[in-house]
Amino acid sequence: MSTENNNQATFPATRMRRVRASDWSRRMVQENQLSINDLIWPIFIIEGKNKREAIKSMPDVDRLSIDLAVKAAIEAEALGIPAMAIFPSTPTKLKTASAKEALNKNNLVNSCVRAIKKKGLNIGIITDVALDPYTSHGHDGLMVGDEIVNDKTVDMLVKQAVVQAKAGCDIVAPSDMMDGRVGAIRTGLDKAGFEHVQIMAYSAKYASGFYGPFRDAVGSSGALKGDKRTYQMNPANSDEAMREVALDIREGADSVMVKPGMPYLDIVAKVKDTFGVPTYAYQVSGEYSMLCAAAENGWLDHDSVMMESLMSFKRAGADGILTYFAPHAAKLLQGK
């Protein structure tokens, strides 16, 4: 909406500071609200029992064994966080060119889903559909020579999604950026009797430099051969993101995601304004880590910039945010 409105009075009749003068007034005119319901908590899981591994590049984020992941889910429910996203740190010995561990019904992700679901918690479980945690080359898809092959990868992703649905996940989240995978996964889930399982599509996922700490967390950084620019999006493009989102919606996505988050708020806003579908943003590891590092050095106030960054997603139009800050932000929102 244009700010050039001839019907608006000018100074001194209009004093914009009047409504900012007191706390109650600022709260009354606040345009956007951040709530615990907006938070999705991504966690990393490892083999073992009662095991916790610090992730050096992600302060205060640990890899958790499944029993501790269950405790994290119990904590999330108590805080009112509506959903968690599970990512595995697959042992190197199980990573292969064929990514066969992705289809193992007893792999880390599927075992974790079952363990959490046994507790009967009121919390949604989101699983990542992609092959990079399981490939020896670190890519999200299968390789033939130097090429990441699309259609064979999609076939694997459908099987992976069905295995995860059988384990009990509520939402599958294809993050691979292969063409046609949302429609194929929807068809595969429906044929297997999982028409109730949602698809949260990573529809506009960019080939970003902000993923480094995440790759450390899942152990794919050292394995990655080359880069992911043949399937993840060029950071210079926004019209292309609209085409990607439109395709995923037509193929049956229940919600869409933009990744990374803060550097791509214009994309979040454009997606929400254009399509009006449930739209999520991922405040990725690099965003998290740089804010934490600045706070640790005393350059920024941790809680202030954390909450401001989360509010920026809401202002842009996001319906929810995947963020490693989720438990801490939830406690602040609860007044703890």
C-alpha positions in Angstrom: 0.0 0.0 0.0 1.3 3.4 -0.9 2.4 5.7 2.0 1.5 8.7 -0.1 -2.0 9.3 1.1 -3.4 12.8 0.7 -6.0 12.2 3.4 -3.3 11.7 6.1 -2.5 14.7 8.3 1.1 15.8 8.6 3.2 17.0 11.5 2.4 18.4 14.0 -1.2 17.1 13.8 0.2 13.6 13.2 2.8 12.5 15.7 3.9 8.9 15.0 5.6 8.7 18.4 2.3 9.1 20.3 1.4 5.4 19.9 5.0 4.3 20.8 5.1 6.2 24.1 3.9 3.4 26.4 4.2 -0.3 26.6 0.4 -0.9 26.5 0.0 1.2 23.4 2.9 -0.5 21.6 1.4 -3.9 22.3 -2.1 -2.7 21.2 -0.9 -1.6 17.7 1.7 -4.4 17.1 1.1 -5.7 13.6 2.6 -9.2 14.0 2.8 -11.7 16.8 5.3 -14.5 17.4 4.0 -17.5 19.4 5.2 -20.9 20.4 2.9 -22.3 17.8 5.2 -20.8 15.1 8.2 -22.9 16.2 9.5 -26.1 14.8 12.5 -27.6 16.5 15.1 -29.5 14.3 17.2 -32.0 16.2 20.1 -34.3 15.2 20.3 -37.9 16.2 23.2 -40.4 16.6 23.7 -44.1 17.5 24.1 -45.1 21.1 22.4 -44.7 24.4 22.4 -41.7 26.8 24.8 -40.1 24.4 25.2 -36.4 23.6 27.8 -35.0 21.2 28.4 -31.2 21.0 28.4 -29.7 17.5 31.4 -27.4 17.5 30.0 -25.1 14.8 26.6 -24.9 16.5 26.8 -23.6 20.1 24.4 -25.3 22.5 23.2 -27.8 19.9 24.0 -31.4 20.4 23.6 -34.7 18.5 21.4 -36.9 20.7 21.0 -40.6 21.0 17.4 -41.8 20.5 16.6 -42.0 24.2 17.7 -38.4 24.7 15.8 -37.4 21.5 12.7 -38.9 23.2 13.4 -36.7 26.3 13.7 -33.7 23.9 10.3 -34.5 22.4 8.8 -34.6 25.9 10.4 -31.3 26.7 9.1 -29.8 23.4 5.5 -31.0 24.2 5.8 -29.4 27.7 6.9 -26.1 26.1 4.0 -26.2 23.6 6.2 -26.6 20.5 3.9 -28.2 17.9 6.5 -30.1 15.9 10.0 -31.4 15.7 12.1 -32.2 12.6 14.5 -35.2 12.8 17.9 -35.4 11.0 20.3 -38.3 11.3 24.1 -38.3 11.7 24.5 -41.6 9.9 27.7 -43.6 10.7 30.2 -43.5 7.8 30.3 -47.2 7.6 26.6 -47.2 6.5 27.0 -44.6 3.8 27.0 -46.0 0.3 26.7 -44.7 -3.3 23.3 -46.4 -3.5 22.1 -44.8 -0.2 20.5 -48.1 0.8 20.5 -47.2 4.5 17.7 -44.6 3.7 15.3 -47.5 3.1 16.3 -49.4 6.3 13.1 -49.6 8.4 15.4 -49.6 11.5 17.7 -46.8 10.5 18.2 -43.9 13.0 15.3 -41.8 11.8 12.7 -44.5 11.7 13.8 -45.9 15.0 13.6 -42.5 16.5 10.2 -41.8 15.1 8.9 -45.1 16.6 10.4 -44.4 20.0 8.8 -40.9 20.2 5.5 -42.1 18.9 5.4 -44.8 21.6 5.1 -42.0 24.2 1.8 -40.8 22.7 2.9 -37.2 22.7 0.9 -34.3 21.3 3.6 -33.3 18.9 4.1 -33.6 15.2 7.2 -35.4 13.8 8.7 -34.3 10.5 11.2 -36.4 8.7 13.6 -35.3 6.0 13.3 -37.0 2.6 16.6 -36.8 0.9 19.6 -39.1 0.4 22.5 -36.9 1.5 22.7 -38.3 5.0 23.1 -41.8 3.5 25.3 -41.3 0.4 29.1 -41.7 0.4 29.4 -38.8 -1.9 27.3 -36.4 0.2 24.7 -35.5 -2.5 20.9 -35.5 -2.1 20.5 -37.8 -5.0 22.0 -40.8 -6.7 25.0 -40.3 -9.0 25.8 -41.9 -12.4 29.3 -40.8 -13.3 29.4 -37.1 -12.3 25.7 -36.5 -12.8 23.0 -36.4 -10.0 20.3 -38.4 -11.8 16.8 -37.1 -11.2 14.3 -39.9 -12.0 16.2 -42.8 -10.3 16.6 -40.5 -7.2 12.8 -39.8 -7.2 12.1 -43.5 -7.2 14.3 -43.9 -4.1 12.7 -40.9 -2.4 9.2 -42.4 -2.8 10.4 -45.6 -1.1 12.1 -43.6 1.7 9.0 -41.5 2.3 6.8 -44.7 2.6 9.3 -46.3 5.0 9.2 -43.2 7.2 5.4 -43.1 7.1 5.3 -46.7 8.2 7.5 -45.7 11.2 4.8 -43.2 12.2 6.0 -39.8 11.0 3.3 -37.1 10.5 5.0 -35.0 7.8 7.5 -36.0 5.2 9.7 -33.1 4.1 11.4 -33.6 0.7 14.5 -31.4 0.8 16.3 -32.9 -2.3 15.0 -30.4 -5.0 14.6 -33.2 -7.6 12.0 -32.4 -10.3 8.7 -34.2 -9.8 9.4 -35.7 -6.5 6.4 -34.1 -4.6 3.8 -35.7 -7.0 5.6 -39.0 -7.0 5.8 -39.1 -3.2 2.1 -38.1 -2.9 1.1 -40.9 -5.2 3.4 -43.4 -3.4 2.1 -42.5 0.1 -1.5 -42.7 -1.1 -1.0 -46.1 -2.7 0.6 -47.3 0.5 -2.4 -46.1 2.6 -0.8 -43.0 4.0 -3.0 -40.4 2.5 -3.1 -38.7 5.9 0.6 -38.0 6.0 1.4 -34.4 5.0 4.1 -33.2 2.6 6.0 -30.1 3.6 8.0 -29.4 0.5 11.4 -27.7 0.5 10.1 -25.8 -2.6 12.6 -22.9 -2.8 15.9 -24.3 -1.4 18.9 -22.4 -2.5 22.5 -23.4 -3.1 23.6 -21.4 -0.1 26.8 -20.9 1.9 24.8 -20.9 5.1 24.5 -24.7 5.4 28.0 -25.4 6.6 27.3 -26.1 10.3 24.4 -28.4 9.4 26.7 -30.5 7.2 29.0 -30.7 10.1 26.1 -31.9 12.3 25.0 -34.7 10.0 28.5 -35.6 8.9 28.2 -34.9 5.2 30.6 -31.9 4.8 33.7 -34.1 4.4 32.0 -36.5 2.1 30.5 -33.9 -0.3 32.1 -34.1 -3.8 31.6 -30.9 -5.8 28.6 -28.7 -5.0 24.8 -28.9 -5.3 24.1 -26.1 -7.8 22.7 -28.5 -10.4 19.6 -29.1 -8.2 19.5 -26.4 -5.5 18.5 -22.9 -6.6 20.7 -20.0 -7.7 20.7 -17.3 -4.9 20.2 -14.7 -7.6 16.8 -16.0 -8.6 13.3 -15.2 -7.3 11.0 -15.8 -10.3 12.3 -19.3 -10.4 11.3 -19.8 -6.8 7.7 -19.0 -7.8 7.7 -21.6 -10.5 9.2 -24.2 -8.1 6.5 -23.4 -5.5 3.7 -23.5 -8.0 4.8 -26.9 -9.3 5.0 -28.4 -5.8 1.5 -27.1 -4.9 0.1 -28.6 -8.1 1.8 -31.9 -7.3 0.1 -32.1 -3.8 2.3 -30.3 -1.3 0.4 -29.4 1.8 2.8 -26.7 2.8 6.0 -25.2 1.2 9.3 -24.0 2.6 11.9 -21.4 1.8 15.5 -22.2 2.8 17.6 -20.4 4.0 15.5 -17.9 6.0 16.7 -14.4 6.8 18.7 -13.8 3.6 15.6 -14.9 1.6 12.8 -13.0 3.4 11.8 -11.4 0.1 11.1 -14.9 -1.2 9.1 -15.8 1.9 6.9 -12.7 1.4 6.5 -13.3 -2.3 5.5 -16.9 -1.9 2.9 -16.1 0.8 1.5 -13.2 -1.1 1.3 -15.1 -4.4 0.0 -18.5 -3.2 -1.6 -18.0 0.2 -0.7 -21.6 1.2 1.0 -22.6 4.5 4.5 -21.2 4.1 7.5 -22.1 6.3 11.0 -20.7 6.5 14.1 -22.5 7.8 16.4 -20.4 9.9 19.4 -22.5 8.9 22.5 -23.5 10.8 24.7 -20.7 9.5 22.1 -18.1 10.5 21.9 -19.6 14.0 25.6 -20.0 14.4 26.5 -16.5 13.3 24.0 -14.9 15.8 25.3 -17.1 18.6 29.0 -16.3 17.8 28.3 -12.6 17.8 26.5 -12.9 21.1 29.3 -15.0 22.6 31.7 -12.2 21.7 29.5 -9.6 23.3 28.8 -7.9 20.0 25.0 -8.6 20.1 22.5 -9.4 22.8 21.6 -13.0 22.3 17.9 -13.0 23.3 17.2 -9.7 21.7 18.5 -10.6 18.2 17.1 -14.1 18.5 13.5 -12.9 19.0 14.0 -10.1 16.5 15.2 -12.5 13.8 12.2 -14.8 14.5 9.8 -11.9 14.3 11.2 -11.0 10.9 9.9 -14.3 9.5 6.4 -13.5 10.8 6.5 -10.0 9.4 7.5 -11.5 6.0 4.4 -13.8 6.1 5.8 -17.1 7.3 3.3 -19.4 9.1 6.1 -21.1 11.0 9.9 -21.2 11.5 12.2 -24.2 11.7 14.8 -22.9 14.2 17.4 -24.3 16.5 16.4 -21.5 18.9 13.0 -23.1 19.3 13.2 -24.4 23.0 14.9 -21.2 24.2 12.5 -19.0 22.3 9.6 -21.0 23.7 10.7 -20.5 27.2 11.0 -16.7 26.7 7.5 -16.7 25.2 6.2 -18.5 28.2 7.9 -15.9 30.4 10.4 -18.4 31.9 
